[in-house]
């Protein structure tokens, strides 16, 4: 992709009028979102190759057109009740920037994808401190859309905090 194509794509997906686009997905009845520019693709659930000595939320890896992609179950990562995977279960393949600035491809398993929302940056409110397994550092903010509360995740922080270090230990 040329610089011009990348600029056109980015400018159409992330507008310059103070709004950003987020792909939203369902997890245990709640709607979450992540920046659309972080999403590489969405694919249906298929089995993974398990990796030994990994926490239960790292399901394993898949081969995606020659790239080994770790798959993370967000329900397990957030200590939510597990449910059987169904026809609506999908893997959102995302590009994550690690602490060294390198881009890594990862997949997150969610209950289902909802839609893409345009969110005004001014409408994004900080998350209150509640403690628990999902620290507010991994939440970019909260926003109300169509009378529903969306939890906007900071996918880079979420994956850098406890996921990438586990994967790096397995690679060593």
C-alpha positions in Angstrom: 0.0 0.0 0.0 1.4 3.4 -1.0 1.7 6.3 1.4 -1.2 8.0 -0.4 -3.4 5.0 -0.2 -2.6 4.6 3.5 -3.4 8.3 4.1 -6.7 8.0 2.2 -7.7 4.9 4.1 -6.8 6.4 7.5 -8.5 9.7 6.7 -11.7 7.9 5.7 -11.8 5.6 8.6 -10.6 8.1 11.3 -12.2 11.4 10.3 -10.6 14.7 11.1 -13.9 16.2 12.5 -13.3 15.1 16.0 -14.8 11.6 15.7 -13.2 8.1 15.7 -14.7 4.8 14.5 -14.9 1.8 16.7 -15.8 -1.8 15.9 -18.1 -3.0 18.7 -18.6 -6.6 19.8 -20.5 -8.5 22.5 -19.0 -10.2 25.5 -21.3 -11.6 28.2 -24.2 -9.3 27.2 -22.1 -6.1 27.3 -20.9 -4.2 24.3 -17.3 -3.3 23.9 -15.4 -1.4 21.2 -11.9 -1.1 19.8 -10.4 1.3 17.3 -11.3 0.2 13.8 -7.8 0.9 12.6 -6.5 -1.8 14.9 -8.7 -4.4 13.2 -7.1 -6.5 10.5 -10.0 -8.8 9.8 -12.9 -10.7 11.4 -13.1 -14.5 11.0 -15.4 -17.2 12.2 -14.3 -19.4 15.1 -12.2 -22.4 14.2 -10.0 -24.6 16.4 -6.6 -23.5 17.5 -3.3 -25.3 18.2 -2.8 -25.3 21.9 0.4 -24.0 23.4 1.8 -25.6 26.5 2.3 -23.8 29.8 0.1 -20.8 28.9 -2.6 -19.2 31.1 -6.1 -20.5 30.2 -7.1 -17.2 28.4 -4.4 -17.9 25.7 -6.2 -20.6 23.7 -3.3 -21.3 21.4 -2.3 -20.2 17.9 -3.6 -20.3 14.3 -1.8 -20.0 11.0 -3.3 -17.0 9.2 -1.8 -17.0 5.7 1.7 -17.9 6.9 1.6 -15.8 10.1 1.4 -17.5 13.5 -1.3 -15.6 15.4 -1.9 -16.1 19.2 -5.6 -16.4 20.1 -6.9 -14.8 23.3 -10.3 -15.6 24.8 -11.5 -12.2 26.2 -14.1 -13.9 28.4 -11.4 -15.8 30.2 -9.0 -12.8 30.2 -11.7 -10.8 32.0 -12.5 -13.7 34.4 -16.0 -14.0 33.0 -18.0 -17.2 32.8 -17.1 -19.4 29.8 -19.7 -20.4 27.3 -19.5 -22.9 24.4 -18.4 -21.3 21.2 -21.3 -21.0 18.7 -22.1 -19.8 15.2 -21.8 -16.2 16.3 -18.4 -16.6 18.1 -15.8 -14.8 16.1 -12.1 -14.0 16.2 -11.2 -10.4 15.7 -7.7 -10.2 14.3 -6.0 -7.1 15.6 -2.7 -5.3 15.1 -1.2 -4.5 18.5 1.8 -2.2 19.2 4.0 -3.7 21.9 6.1 -1.7 24.4 9.1 -1.8 22.0 6.9 -0.2 19.2 6.7 -3.4 17.2 3.4 -4.4 15.6 2.1 -7.9 16.5 -0.9 -9.7 15.1 -3.2 -11.3 17.6 -6.7 -12.7 17.7 -9.3 -12.1 20.3 -12.3 -14.4 20.7 -15.6 -12.6 21.3 -19.3 -13.7 21.5 -20.2 -11.7 18.3 -19.5 -8.6 16.4 -22.1 -5.8 16.6 -21.4 -2.8 14.3 -19.1 0.2 13.7 -19.9 3.4 15.6 -18.7 6.9 15.0 -17.8 8.4 18.4 -17.1 12.0 19.0 -13.9 12.3 21.0 -15.6 14.7 23.4 -18.3 12.0 24.1 -15.7 9.6 25.4 -15.8 9.7 29.2 -13.1 8.2 31.5 -13.9 4.9 33.2 -14.5 5.0 37.0 -12.0 3.1 39.2 -13.6 -0.2 40.2 -10.6 -2.5 40.7 -10.9 -6.1 39.6 -9.3 -8.0 36.8 -9.7 -5.4 34.1 -7.9 -2.3 35.3 -9.2 1.0 34.0 -5.8 1.4 32.2 -7.1 -1.0 29.6 -10.3 1.0 29.1 -9.9 4.0 26.8 -13.3 5.3 27.9 -17.1 4.9 28.1 -19.6 6.3 25.7 -23.4 6.2 25.4 -24.7 5.4 21.9 -28.4 4.8 21.2 -29.0 4.6 24.9 -26.4 1.8 25.3 -23.2 2.1 27.2 -20.1 1.1 25.2 -16.9 0.2 26.9 -14.0 1.3 24.6 -10.9 -0.8 25.1 -7.3 0.3 24.7 -6.3 -3.0 22.9 -2.6 -2.1 22.9 -2.5 -1.7 26.7 -4.8 -4.7 27.3 -2.5 -7.0 25.2 0.7 -5.5 26.6 -0.5 -6.0 30.1 -0.2 -9.7 30.9 -0.6 -11.2 27.4 2.5 -10.4 25.4 4.8 -11.1 28.3 3.3 -14.6 28.7 3.7 -15.2 24.9 7.3 -14.0 25.0 8.1 -16.4 27.9 6.8 -19.2 25.8 8.9 -18.2 22.8 12.1 -18.2 24.9 
